[in-house]
Amino acid sequence: MKANHKQITPHYDVAILGYGPTGATLAHLLSLHGLNVLVLDKEKEMYPLPRAVHFDDETMRIFQTIGIANQLCKMLHINPGMKFVNKQGRLLLDWPRPQVLSSQGWNASYRFHQPDLERILRGSLQAKPNVTILTGCQVTDVSQSSENVIVHFIDKDNDQAQVITAEYVVGCDGANSLVRKQFDSDLEDLGFRQKWLVVDLLLKEDMPQLGDHSVQFCDPKRPMTYCRNPKNRRRWEIATIEGETDEDILKPERIWNLLSKWITPLQADIERKAIYTFRSVIAKRWVYGRLLIAGDAAHLTPPFMGQGMCAGVRDAANLAWKLALCVKNHVGHEILQSYAQERIPHVKAYISKAVILGELIYSEDPLSMLSAVNDEGTGQAKMKSISPLLGDADFFSSFAPFSKFRGQLLGQPVFRNGLRMDDLYGYRAVLISRNQLEFDKSAVLAPEFENSILLLLDKLDTYAVLLRPDHYILATAKDANETKELCDLVSHTFGDGFVKQ
Ligand SMILES: Cc1cc2nc3c(=O)[nH]c(=O)nc-3n(C[C@H](O)[C@H](O)[C@H](O)COP(=O)(O)OP(=O)(O)OC[C@H]3O[C@@H](n4cnc5c(N)ncnc54)[C@H](O)[C@@H]3O)c2cc1C
């Protein structure tokens, strides 16, 4: 049985290949803009075991935008941070994550069970009339003309070959992406490649002694990671060493031996064990005419910052509103190049940092490496989260006169009644200005919200902020005159598309 029962139509606005977290998030966001979307996945059922175990506040904000944050909240564990310790257990580096709400209006770091998230993402898509989901359908070929993209797939239920067309195709089809292969895109390799064993355990009893922090055990002979996941789930990631075969390290007796310092089979069951090769690569090209890639299809990171899936979710948020503008003919598809130009430097900042952490974890002399990650400059070995800017994009170059804070993520106030700013604005462009010049009058603020929003403008020391649907700043204006000029530029660039998405 298909994931939903809608009739297939011959043509879609956007076809998404891959129903993982990136593809599902993208489908949600496109549907918010009323696009007609087809999602295809070769697997009949959702992958039942977790890979990702952590996501951040920006990712949660995107989940808020698509309306699943409250449901998800009940299944999360708020992460107090990560500690890096040496072979003797001495603290080398602390990466505390505040327990209060961050500037994004959510907690900085959450632990989760990936199947819970995917179930929620998928469950809420089923009800969307403009999204059709076909699972058990393997895409075998995509080819494009100037008019559209032709997608060939095999329905595995009956081995029947089928064809549809779409204005655009986005390959959210994972590390071995078929769509990326069409691009002939080289991968930039940032240099980390190591094979690790991942073991998920289900505790049979409370074990508070394991602690709530994630721990990186920096032992060059055998680095390991401990993750405190929700409820009774705990994970250890264990580096394999030279000469060790997969078969050997996957044996339960070998696993329990490696974990014997912390836990025994009397205290937990192994839920799953798998070997992954952690890599650090970014596709050099993400857009090729009407074909695009996102998520693991476009980049892979070692998991030490817990950012692989987060990056895919950010890709979706950056891309969906631009695709909507193209499909509705408000702008030409040059805007799609901005997706790659903005996202590549951003994701590269995260992957580069994860690579440095990987080097620290493997280092014979970790103390000598601390200055590379100790960005507080306090003399204490403390690390802060990074918030990279989006890369500069040619498409937005005319906004240069208004470029203060361009490419920065705007904060999200939480109002006294519990509502958050994005609950008012949704996945739309908004002009937030001191004289209430919002583009969309439905977003005009009730007085009880005004103070928090004015505080945001005060913090930036600006008169108006032009916010993109993905919550990044496109432009700021320093007074009412500049605000008027900015509005004219927006109309010139997007027609009324930016306003009326
Ligand atoms: C051990 C480990 C720990 C991790 N920890 C974290 C973490 O803590 N935080 C974090 O943010 N990230 C983490 N990640 C990374 C994260 O799991 C991935 O980045 C994320 O799952 C990728 O999602 P995706 O939707 O881009 O791709 P995928 O989840 O790989 O989905 C791709 C989909 O495409 C489908 N597909 C492929 N080819 C075709 C085809 N030809 N036709 C139709 N369908 C196709 C597949 O069936 C699949 O469903 C971790 C990864 C690993 C391995």
The ligand as a Gaussian input file, in Angstrom:
#p B3LYP/6-31G(d) Opt

LIG

0 1
 C       25.994000       7.634000      13.113000
 C       25.384000       8.913000      12.632000
 C       25.058000       9.874000      13.560000
 C       24.483000      11.074000      13.127000
 N       24.134000      12.006000      14.049000
 C       23.568000      13.154000      13.660000
 C       23.098000      14.091000      14.616000
 O       23.187000      13.869000      15.806000
 N       22.523000      15.242000      14.163000
 C       22.362000      15.505000      12.843000
 O       21.840000      16.582000      12.501000
 N       22.754000      14.611000      11.898000
 C       23.335000      13.438000      12.276000
 N       23.677000      12.502000      11.353000
 C       23.416000      12.767000       9.931000
 C       21.948000      12.502000       9.544000
 O       21.534000      11.228000       9.941000
 C       21.782000      12.656000       8.047000
 O       22.396000      13.865000       7.651000
 C       20.310000      12.705000       7.638000
 O       19.613000      11.573000       8.069000
 C       20.231000      12.828000       6.119000
 O       18.909000      13.023000       5.739000
 P       18.517000      13.110000       4.202000
 O       17.040000      13.221000       4.205000
 O       19.326000      14.159000       3.537000
 O       19.000000      11.729000       3.582000
 P       18.525000      10.234000       3.934000
 O       17.957000      10.155000       5.307000
 O       19.673000       9.358000       3.601000
 O       17.317000       9.976000       2.942000
 C       17.515000       9.711000       1.581000
 C       16.304000       8.980000       1.064000
 O       16.396000       8.876000      -0.351000
 C       15.889000       7.624000      -0.750000
 N       16.447000       7.324000      -2.075000
 C       17.746000       7.185000      -2.399000
 N       17.877000       6.913000      -3.720000
 C       16.618000       6.877000      -4.225000
 C       16.090000       6.636000      -5.527000
 N       16.872000       6.359000      -6.583000
 N       14.743000       6.669000      -5.702000
 C       13.914000       6.934000      -4.655000
 N       14.379000       7.150000      -3.404000
 C       15.706000       7.144000      -3.183000
 C       16.355000       6.681000       0.360000
 O       15.569000       5.514000       0.414000
 C       16.208000       7.552000       1.595000
 O       14.950000       7.379000       2.223000
 C       24.251000      11.294000      11.751000
 C       24.580000      10.312000      10.826000
 C       25.132000       9.125000      11.266000
 C       25.451000       8.072000      10.258000

